[in-house]
Amino acid sequence: MLQVWALRGIPEISPGADLVAVIADAAAGTLTDGDILVVTSKIVSKAEGRVVAADDREDAITAETVRVVATRPTPTGHVTRIVQNRLGIVSAAAGVDASNTPEGTILLLPEDPDASARALAAGLRASLGVDVGVLISDTLGRAWREGQTDHAIGAGGVRVFEDLRGGTDAEGRPLVVTMPCVADELAAAADLVKGKTARLPVAVVRGRADLVGPLDLPGARSIVRPLERDMFRLGADEAYADGFAAGAAGVTVD
Protein backbone atom coordinates (compact mmCIF):
# COMPACT_ATOMS: atom_id res chain seq x y z
CA MET A 1 0.00 0.00 0.00
CA LEU A 2 1.30 3.42 -0.94
CA GLN A 3 1.12 6.11 1.75
CA VAL A 4 1.98 9.78 1.20
CA TRP A 5 1.91 12.52 3.82
CA ALA A 6 3.40 15.96 4.36
CA LEU A 7 5.92 16.58 7.13
CA ARG A 8 4.82 19.20 9.64
CA GLY A 9 7.17 21.54 11.43
CA ILE A 10 9.43 22.73 8.57
CA PRO A 11 10.17 26.41 9.28
CA GLU A 12 10.90 29.14 6.75
CA ILE A 13 14.30 28.38 5.24
CA SER A 14 17.04 30.99 4.98
CA PRO A 15 20.39 30.86 3.14
CA GLY A 16 22.84 28.63 4.96
CA ALA A 17 20.16 26.58 6.73
CA ASP A 18 21.09 22.98 7.56
CA LEU A 19 18.33 21.13 5.70
CA VAL A 20 19.44 17.75 7.01
CA ALA A 21 18.96 18.95 10.60
CA VAL A 22 15.69 20.72 9.80
CA ILE A 23 14.14 17.69 8.07
CA ALA A 24 15.56 15.25 10.62
CA ASP A 25 13.93 17.23 13.46
CA ALA A 26 10.57 17.26 11.67
CA ALA A 27 10.78 13.56 10.79
CA ALA A 28 12.27 12.21 14.03
CA GLY A 29 10.74 8.88 14.98
CA THR A 30 8.48 8.69 11.91
CA LEU A 31 10.68 7.29 9.14
CA THR A 32 11.49 3.67 8.34
CA ASP A 33 13.83 1.96 5.89
CA GLY A 34 12.62 2.40 2.31
CA ASP A 35 10.82 5.72 2.84
CA ILE A 36 11.32 8.36 0.15
CA LEU A 37 11.31 12.06 1.02
CA VAL A 38 10.17 14.44 -1.71
CA VAL A 39 11.63 17.89 -1.07
CA THR A 40 10.40 20.99 -2.88
CA SER A 41 13.28 22.56 -4.79
CA LYS A 42 12.48 26.01 -3.37
CA ILE A 43 13.75 25.18 0.11
CA VAL A 44 16.90 23.64 -1.34
CA SER A 45 17.47 26.78 -3.40
CA LYS A 46 16.89 28.97 -0.34
CA ALA A 47 19.30 26.95 1.81
CA GLU A 48 21.91 27.08 -0.95
CA GLY A 49 21.54 30.85 -1.32
CA ARG A 50 20.18 30.71 -4.87
CA VAL A 51 18.32 33.98 -4.31
CA VAL A 52 18.59 37.04 -6.58
CA ALA A 53 16.83 40.39 -6.76
CA ALA A 54 13.51 40.30 -8.60
CA ASP A 55 14.59 43.20 -10.83
CA ASP A 56 17.17 40.84 -12.36
CA ARG A 57 14.62 38.18 -13.41
CA GLU A 58 15.01 38.53 -17.18
CA ASP A 59 18.79 38.61 -16.88
CA ALA A 60 18.65 35.57 -14.61
CA ILE A 61 16.53 33.67 -17.16
CA THR A 62 19.03 34.53 -19.89
CA ALA A 63 21.95 33.43 -17.73
CA GLU A 64 20.30 30.09 -16.94
CA THR A 65 19.36 29.41 -20.59
CA VAL A 66 21.46 27.26 -22.88
CA ARG A 67 18.90 26.86 -25.70
CA VAL A 68 15.71 28.70 -26.62
CA VAL A 69 12.90 26.32 -27.58
CA ALA A 70 10.05 28.78 -28.15
CA THR A 71 8.97 32.32 -27.31
CA ARG A 72 5.46 33.73 -27.34
CA PRO A 73 4.08 37.17 -26.44
CA THR A 74 1.40 37.23 -23.74
CA PRO A 75 -1.73 39.43 -23.65
CA THR A 76 -0.02 41.55 -20.97
CA GLY A 77 2.84 42.44 -23.27
CA HIS A 78 5.41 40.14 -21.71
CA VAL A 79 7.21 37.39 -23.57
CA THR A 80 7.07 33.80 -22.32
CA ARG A 81 10.31 31.97 -22.96
CA ILE A 82 10.36 28.17 -23.10
CA VAL A 83 14.01 27.22 -22.81
CA GLN A 84 16.39 24.45 -21.94
CA ASN A 85 18.32 25.42 -18.86
CA ARG A 86 21.82 24.41 -17.83
CA LEU A 87 20.38 21.33 -16.05
CA GLY A 88 18.93 20.11 -19.36
CA ILE A 89 15.35 20.76 -18.23
CA VAL A 90 12.96 22.36 -20.73
CA SER A 91 10.62 24.75 -18.94
CA ALA A 92 9.20 28.23 -18.89
CA ALA A 93 11.63 30.90 -17.69
CA ALA A 94 14.47 28.39 -17.14
CA GLY A 95 12.96 27.46 -13.77
CA VAL A 96 13.50 30.99 -12.37
CA ASP A 97 10.67 31.35 -9.86
CA ALA A 98 9.01 34.29 -8.16
CA SER A 99 6.42 32.38 -6.10
CA ASN A 100 6.81 31.62 -2.38
CA THR A 101 9.91 33.80 -2.13
CA PRO A 102 10.60 36.84 0.06
CA GLU A 103 9.32 40.13 -1.34
CA GLY A 104 11.62 41.56 -3.98
CA THR A 105 13.48 38.30 -4.64
CA ILE A 106 13.36 35.37 -7.03
CA LEU A 107 14.83 31.88 -6.83
CA LEU A 108 17.11 30.00 -9.18
CA LEU A 109 17.04 26.22 -9.24
CA PRO A 110 19.68 24.41 -7.17
CA GLU A 111 23.12 24.40 -8.75
CA ASP A 112 23.18 20.57 -8.90
CA PRO A 113 19.89 19.02 -7.73
CA ASP A 114 21.23 15.46 -7.90
CA ALA A 115 24.18 16.34 -5.68
CA SER A 116 21.83 18.15 -3.29
CA ALA A 117 19.52 15.13 -3.13
CA ARG A 118 22.41 12.74 -2.49
CA ALA A 119 23.77 14.98 0.27
CA LEU A 120 20.35 15.12 1.93
CA ALA A 121 19.89 11.35 1.66
CA ALA A 122 23.35 10.69 3.05
CA GLY A 123 22.83 13.13 5.91
CA LEU A 124 19.41 11.76 6.84
CA ARG A 125 20.62 8.16 6.71
CA ALA A 126 23.46 9.03 9.07
CA SER A 127 21.36 11.23 11.37
CA LEU A 128 18.27 9.04 11.68
CA GLY A 129 19.73 5.59 11.09
CA VAL A 130 17.20 4.70 8.41
CA ASP A 131 17.82 3.87 4.76
CA VAL A 132 15.82 6.58 2.98
CA GLY A 133 15.90 8.09 -0.49
CA VAL A 134 15.40 11.73 -1.50
CA LEU A 135 13.78 13.32 -4.52
CA ILE A 136 13.92 17.06 -5.20
CA SER A 137 10.84 18.26 -7.06
CA ASP A 138 9.86 21.28 -9.13
CA THR A 139 6.67 22.29 -10.89
CA LEU A 140 6.72 22.08 -14.69
CA GLY A 141 4.22 22.45 -17.51
CA ARG A 142 3.72 19.70 -20.07
CA ALA A 143 3.68 19.80 -23.86
CA TRP A 144 0.17 19.26 -25.27
CA ARG A 145 -1.55 19.51 -21.88
CA GLU A 146 -2.81 22.41 -19.80
CA GLY A 147 -1.81 22.84 -16.17
CA GLN A 148 1.30 21.84 -14.31
CA THR A 149 2.54 18.89 -12.25
CA ASP A 150 5.56 18.31 -10.06
CA HIS A 151 8.52 16.46 -11.55
CA ALA A 152 11.75 15.12 -10.07
CA ILE A 153 14.77 17.31 -10.85
CA GLY A 154 17.09 15.68 -8.32
CA ALA A 155 17.41 12.16 -6.93
CA GLY A 156 19.58 10.61 -4.24
CA GLY A 157 19.40 6.91 -3.47
CA VAL A 158 16.23 6.44 -5.55
CA ARG A 159 15.73 4.51 -8.80
CA VAL A 160 14.17 7.08 -11.11
CA PHE A 161 12.88 4.52 -13.64
CA GLU A 162 11.06 1.22 -13.27
CA ASP A 163 12.35 -0.63 -16.30
CA LEU A 164 9.76 -3.19 -17.42
CA ARG A 165 11.27 -3.79 -20.83
CA GLY A 166 11.80 -7.44 -21.54
CA GLY A 167 8.91 -8.49 -19.33
CA THR A 168 5.32 -9.21 -20.33
CA ASP A 169 2.00 -7.47 -19.79
CA ALA A 170 -1.05 -9.02 -18.09
CA GLU A 171 -1.91 -10.80 -21.35
CA GLY A 172 1.57 -12.22 -21.79
CA ARG A 173 2.60 -9.83 -24.55
CA PRO A 174 6.22 -8.62 -24.50
CA LEU A 175 6.93 -5.14 -23.15
CA VAL A 176 9.32 -3.36 -25.48
CA VAL A 177 9.37 0.32 -24.45
CA THR A 178 7.60 0.38 -21.08
CA MET A 179 9.78 2.26 -18.58
CA PRO A 180 7.69 4.36 -16.16
CA CYS A 181 9.48 7.40 -14.74
CA VAL A 182 8.54 6.57 -11.17
CA ALA A 183 10.50 9.54 -9.81
CA ASP A 184 8.15 11.92 -11.61
CA GLU A 185 5.12 9.91 -10.51
CA LEU A 186 6.21 10.09 -6.87
CA ALA A 187 6.93 13.82 -7.16
CA ALA A 188 3.43 14.42 -8.50
CA ALA A 189 1.86 12.26 -5.78
CA ALA A 190 3.79 14.16 -3.10
CA ASP A 191 2.54 17.47 -4.45
CA LEU A 192 -1.03 16.38 -3.71
CA VAL A 193 -0.28 16.54 0.01
CA LYS A 194 2.28 19.36 -0.01
CA GLY A 195 0.14 21.74 -2.04
CA LYS A 196 1.30 25.09 -3.38
CA THR A 197 0.24 27.44 -0.59
CA ALA A 198 0.24 25.35 2.59
CA ARG A 199 3.96 25.85 3.41
CA LEU A 200 4.53 22.10 3.57
CA PRO A 201 7.65 21.66 1.44
CA VAL A 202 8.53 18.05 2.32
CA ALA A 203 6.47 14.89 1.88
CA VAL A 204 7.13 11.27 2.76
CA VAL A 205 6.25 8.42 0.42
CA ARG A 206 6.02 4.95 1.96
CA GLY A 207 5.37 1.72 0.12
CA ARG A 208 8.02 1.77 -2.62
CA ALA A 209 11.06 0.59 -0.71
CA ASP A 210 12.04 -1.35 -3.84
CA LEU A 211 13.05 1.97 -5.40
CA VAL A 212 15.50 2.92 -2.61
CA GLY A 213 19.11 1.95 -3.17
CA PRO A 214 22.72 3.15 -3.16
CA LEU A 215 23.48 6.85 -3.23
CA ASP A 216 25.37 6.46 -6.50
CA LEU A 217 22.29 5.41 -8.49
CA PRO A 218 21.73 7.55 -11.62
CA GLY A 219 20.12 10.84 -10.66
CA ALA A 220 17.26 12.79 -12.17
CA ARG A 221 19.58 14.18 -14.84
CA SER A 222 19.22 10.76 -16.50
CA ILE A 223 15.53 11.53 -17.07
CA VAL A 224 16.33 14.33 -19.51
CA ARG A 225 16.06 13.02 -23.07
CA PRO A 226 19.20 13.67 -25.14
CA LEU A 227 18.76 16.34 -27.80
CA GLU A 228 19.46 13.91 -30.64
CA ARG A 229 16.45 11.82 -29.54
CA ASP A 230 14.16 14.78 -28.86
CA MET A 231 11.48 14.82 -31.58
CA PHE A 232 10.10 18.16 -30.32
CA ARG A 233 13.24 20.18 -29.68
CA LEU A 234 11.74 23.39 -31.12
CA GLY A 235 8.38 25.12 -30.92
CA ALA A 236 6.21 24.84 -34.05
CA ASP A 237 6.76 28.44 -35.17
CA GLU A 238 10.50 28.22 -34.53
CA ALA A 239 10.83 24.93 -36.43
CA TYR A 240 8.91 26.41 -39.36
CA ALA A 241 11.09 29.51 -39.39
CA ASP A 242 14.28 27.42 -39.31
CA GLY A 243 13.03 25.20 -42.12
CA PHE A 244 11.94 28.19 -44.23
CA ALA A 245 15.29 29.90 -43.76
CA ALA A 246 17.20 26.74 -44.61
CA GLY A 247 15.09 26.22 -47.73
CA ALA A 248 15.67 29.78 -48.88
CA ALA A 249 19.39 29.25 -48.44
CA GLY A 250 19.33 25.98 -50.34
CA VAL A 251 20.23 23.95 -47.28
CA THR A 252 18.80 20.45 -46.85
CA VAL A 253 17.23 19.93 -43.41
CA ASP A 254 17.32 16.38 -42.02
Secondary structure, DSSP 8 states (H G I E B T S, - for coil): --EEEE-S------TT--HHHHHHHHHTTT--TT-EEEEEHHHHHHHTT-EEEGGGHHHHHHHHEEEEEEEEE-TTS-EEEEEEETTS-EEEGGG-B-TTS-TTEEE---S-HHHHHHHHHHHHHHHH-S--EEEEEEEEEETTEEEEEEEEEEEESB------TTSB-TTS-B-SS----HHHHHHHHHHHHH-SSS---EEEEES-GGGB--TTS--GGGGS--GGG-TT-S-HHHHHHHHHHHHHTT----
